[in-house]
Amino acid sequence: MDKIKRSGIFTYGILVFLIVLFVALSFSSPYFFTAGNLTKVLRQVAVVGIVTVSMTMVILTGGIDLSVGSMLGLCAVVLAKLMVSGVNVALAIMITFVVGMILGLLNGFLINEIRISPLITTLGTMTIYSGITYIITAGKGIFGFPDKFSFIGQGYIFKVPVPIIILVLVYIFGFFVLNNTRYGRYLYGIGANEKASVLSGVNVKKIKYMTYITSGLLSALASVVMLSRVSSALPSLGSGLEFDVVTAVVLGGISVNGGEGKLQGVVIGLLIIAILSNGMILLGVGNYFQTVVKGLVLLIAVAIDNISKR
């Protein structure tokens, strides 16, 4: 009961902060509260938002996946290579999904079988995947994709940007899994008390494998959206994504210790990160200062989580 109450207070608190931030930026910049800018914010937040769903699942188990940005970059390069080689767009996307799942499977294997901590495992694979991306591209971008591919990242369906539709569908999937499936309950149980879950007959290894494979799959999906939007596969694509993703998830009330938090809070955390970044750009805040602010936001979110437990 205390956890539920604490989670609810946290969610309402960040919702109030989101509203205050929105109003403040609306008065601070005449360009913020416009249809064009808000659409731009939503389109840009789609890539980060897709990955926050899988990161939520990972952190709920008490783990973390710092390799999501590198997986995104590697999957984007694989997809770009396939398309410029003449492979059908749909087939190339399916192969990219498989590649993402294999990358996530490797993370799960190292964590489950070799028993390396999730932090060290994904920190290592983050570097490996990034290095492979640079090897494949020789440090150069890949261009020249089929015109129809741009629809995924730049098109509209009934005046709604396609990336937003994809993001909404992914969040619907996340809400359903976490709130209505046995797998979702197991995620919370493992994060709250892994030993108790094992004694209860839960196949913890299987659940963790599924979770990290899902992380790879959604990173691959995010790579498709991002590549379609920017129309170029640069080796640095996805660099730093993991920071925004973790910040949005933790800011949304998902406990860094696992087993606590709701996906609806993550939606609010995601919007805060997106609006904050957009607002700082409109106000002319330099990139270095933006990095400092984002770091402070992450520390504050973790501090609030720890203080609320005490």
C-alpha positions in Angstrom: 0.0 0.0 0.0 2.9 2.4 0.8 4.5 1.7 -2.5 1.2 2.4 -4.4 0.7 5.6 -2.4 4.3 6.8 -3.0 4.0 6.0 -6.7 0.8 8.0 -6.9 2.3 11.0 -5.2 5.3 10.9 -7.4 3.2 10.7 -10.5 1.0 13.7 -9.5 4.1 15.7 -8.5 5.8 15.3 -11.9 2.5 16.0 -13.7 2.3 19.3 -11.8 5.9 20.0 -12.8 5.1 19.2 -16.5 2.2 21.7 -16.4 4.3 24.4 -14.8 7.1 23.8 -17.3 4.7 24.0 -20.2 3.1 27.3 -19.0 6.5 28.8 -18.2 7.9 28.1 -21.7 4.7 29.3 -23.4 5.3 32.7 -21.8 9.1 32.6 -22.3 9.0 32.0 -26.0 6.4 33.0 -28.6 7.4 30.1 -30.8 6.8 27.3 -28.2 3.1 27.1 -28.0 2.5 26.7 -31.8 1.0 23.8 -33.7 4.2 23.4 -35.8 6.5 23.4 -32.8 4.4 21.0 -30.7 4.1 18.6 -33.6 7.9 18.8 -34.0 8.3 17.9 -30.3 6.0 14.9 -30.6 7.7 13.7 -33.7 11.2 14.0 -32.2 10.1 12.3 -28.9 8.8 9.2 -30.7 12.3 7.5 -31.0 13.1 8.0 -27.3 9.6 7.1 -26.3 9.6 3.7 -28.1 12.7 2.7 -26.2 11.4 3.9 -22.8 8.8 1.1 -22.9 11.5 -1.6 -23.0 13.7 0.3 -20.6 10.8 0.4 -18.1 10.5 -3.4 -18.3 14.3 -3.8 -17.8 14.5 -1.4 -14.8 11.5 -3.0 -13.2 13.5 -6.3 -13.0 16.3 -4.4 -11.2 18.5 -4.2 -14.3 19.4 -1.6 -16.8 20.3 -1.5 -20.5 22.9 1.1 -21.4 23.3 -0.4 -24.9 20.0 0.8 -26.4 21.6 3.7 -28.2 24.3 1.6 -29.7 21.8 -1.1 -30.6 19.8 1.6 -32.4 22.8 2.8 -34.3 23.9 -0.7 -35.3 20.4 -1.7 -36.4 20.1 1.6 -38.4 23.3 0.9 -40.3 22.3 -2.7 -41.0 18.9 -1.5 -42.3 20.6 1.2 -44.5 23.1 -1.3 -45.9 20.3 -3.7 -46.8 18.2 -1.1 -48.6 21.1 0.4 -50.6 22.0 -3.1 -51.6 18.6 -3.5 -53.2 16.8 -5.5 -50.6 13.0 -5.0 -50.3 12.2 -2.4 -47.7 9.8 -4.7 -45.8 12.3 -7.6 -45.8 15.1 -5.3 -44.7 13.0 -4.0 -41.8 12.2 -7.6 -40.7 15.9 -8.5 -40.8 16.7 -5.5 -38.7 14.2 -6.6 -36.1 15.9 -10.0 -36.0 19.3 -8.3 -35.6 18.0 -6.2 -32.7 16.6 -9.3 -31.0 19.9 -11.1 -31.3 21.7 -8.1 -29.8 19.3 -8.1 -26.9 19.7 -11.9 -26.6 23.4 -11.5 -26.2 22.9 -9.1 -23.3 20.5 -11.5 -21.7 23.0 -14.4 -22.1 25.8 -12.5 -20.5 23.6 -11.4 -17.6 21.9 -14.8 -17.1 24.6 -17.3 -17.9 27.9 -15.5 -17.3 26.3 -13.6 -14.4 27.9 -10.2 -15.2 25.9 -7.4 -13.7 23.4 -5.6 -16.1 25.3 -2.3 -15.7 28.7 -3.8 -16.7 27.2 -6.1 -19.4 25.4 -3.4 -21.2 28.2 -0.9 -20.7 30.5 -3.4 -22.5 28.1 -4.3 -25.3 27.3 -0.6 -25.8 31.0 -0.1 -26.6 31.1 -3.2 -28.8 28.0 -2.4 -30.8 29.2 1.1 -31.3 32.6 -0.1 -32.5 31.0 -2.6 -34.9 28.8 0.3 -36.3 31.9 2.3 -37.1 33.7 -0.7 -38.6 30.7 -1.4 -41.0 30.4 2.3 -42.1 34.2 3.1 -42.0 33.1 6.2 -40.2 31.0 7.5 -43.1 27.2 8.0 -43.5 25.0 5.8 -45.7 22.5 7.5 -48.0 20.2 6.8 -50.9 17.1 5.0 -49.5 13.9 4.2 -51.4 11.4 7.2 -51.4 8.7 5.1 -49.8 10.8 4.4 -46.8 10.6 8.1 -45.7 6.9 7.7 -45.0 7.6 5.9 -41.7 9.4 8.8 -40.2 8.0 11.8 -42.1 4.5 10.7 -43.3 1.1 11.4 -41.9 -2.1 9.3 -41.4 -5.2 11.5 -41.1 -2.9 14.5 -40.3 -1.2 12.6 -37.5 2.6 12.0 -37.8 3.3 8.3 -38.4 6.0 8.2 -35.6 3.4 9.3 -33.1 1.0 6.6 -34.2 3.8 4.0 -33.8 4.7 5.4 -30.3 1.1 5.2 -29.2 0.8 1.6 -30.4 4.0 0.7 -28.5 2.7 2.3 -25.3 -0.6 0.5 -25.7 1.4 -2.7 -25.9 3.4 -1.7 -22.8 0.3 -0.9 -20.8 -1.3 -4.2 -21.7 1.8 -6.3 -20.9 2.5 -4.6 -17.6 -1.1 -4.5 -16.3 -2.8 -7.5 -17.8 -0.3 -10.3 -18.3 1.5 -12.8 -16.0 4.8 -11.7 -17.6 4.1 -8.1 -16.4 3.5 -9.3 -12.8 6.7 -11.3 -12.9 8.6 -8.2 -13.9 7.5 -6.4 -10.8 8.0 -9.5 -8.6 11.6 -10.1 -9.8 12.5 -6.4 -9.2 10.9 -6.4 -5.7 12.4 -9.7 -4.6 14.2 -12.0 -7.0 14.8 -14.8 -4.5 11.2 -14.9 -3.5 10.2 -15.1 -7.2 12.6 -18.1 -7.7 11.1 -19.8 -4.7 7.6 -19.1 -6.1 8.5 -21.1 -9.2 9.1 -18.2 -11.5 11.6 -18.9 -14.3 13.6 -15.7 -13.7 16.2 -16.5 -16.4 13.4 -16.8 -19.0 11.8 -13.6 -18.0 15.1 -11.7 -18.1 15.9 -13.2 -21.6 12.5 -12.0 -22.8 13.0 -8.6 -21.3 16.4 -7.9 -22.9 15.2 -9.4 -26.3 12.3 -7.0 -26.1 14.8 -4.2 -25.5 16.7 -5.1 -28.6 13.5 -5.4 -30.6 12.2 -2.0 -29.6 15.6 -0.4 -30.2 15.5 -1.9 -33.7 12.0 -0.4 -34.2 13.2 3.0 -33.0 16.1 2.7 -35.5 13.6 2.3 -38.3 11.7 5.4 -37.3 14.9 7.5 -36.8 16.5 6.4 -40.0 13.4 7.2 -41.9 13.2 10.6 -40.3 16.8 11.7 -40.9 17.3 9.8 -44.2 21.0 9.1 -43.4 22.7 6.4 -41.4 25.5 8.1 -39.6 27.8 5.9 -37.4 27.0 8.3 -34.4 23.2 7.7 -34.8 21.7 6.9 -31.4 24.7 8.1 -29.4 23.5 9.4 -26.0 20.0 8.0 -26.5 20.4 5.9 -23.4 20.7 8.9 -21.2 17.5 10.5 -22.3 15.7 7.1 -22.0 16.9 6.4 -18.5 16.2 10.0 -17.4 12.6 9.8 -18.7 12.0 6.4 -17.1 13.4 7.3 -13.7 11.8 10.8 -13.8 8.5 9.0 -14.5 8.7 7.2 -11.2 10.2 3.8 -12.1 12.4 2.9 -9.1 16.1 2.4 -10.0 16.0 -0.5 -7.6 13.3 -2.3 -9.5 9.8 -3.6 -8.8 8.0 -0.2 -8.5 6.5 2.4 -10.8 3.9 2.7 -13.6 4.2 3.3 -17.3 1.8 6.3 -17.2 4.4 8.1 -15.1 7.0 7.4 -17.8 4.8 9.1 -20.4 4.9 12.3 -18.2 8.7 11.9 -17.7 9.1 11.5 -21.4 7.1 14.7 -22.2 9.1 16.6 -19.6 12.4 15.7 -21.2 11.1 16.5 -24.7 9.6 19.9 -23.7 12.6 20.8 -21.6 15.0 20.1 -24.5 12.8 21.9 -27.0 12.4 24.9 -24.7 16.1 25.3 -24.0 16.8 25.3 -27.8 14.1 28.0 -28.3 15.6 30.1 -25.5 19.0 29.8 -27.0 20.6 27.7 -24.2 23.9 26.3 -25.3 24.4 22.5 -25.8 26.8 22.3 -22.8 24.3 23.9 -20.5 21.6 21.6 -21.8 23.7 18.6 -20.9 24.2 20.0 -17.4 20.5 20.6 -16.9 19.6 17.1 -18.1 22.2 15.6 -15.7 20.7 17.6 -12.8 17.2 16.4 -13.7 18.4 12.7 -13.6 20.1 13.2 -10.2 17.0 15.0 -8.8 14.7 12.2 -10.0 17.0 9.5 -8.4 17.3 11.5 -5.2 13.5 11.9 -4.9 13.2 8.1 -5.4 15.7 7.3 -2.7 14.3 9.9 -0.2 10.7 8.7 -0.7 11.8 5.2 0.3 13.3 6.5 3.5 
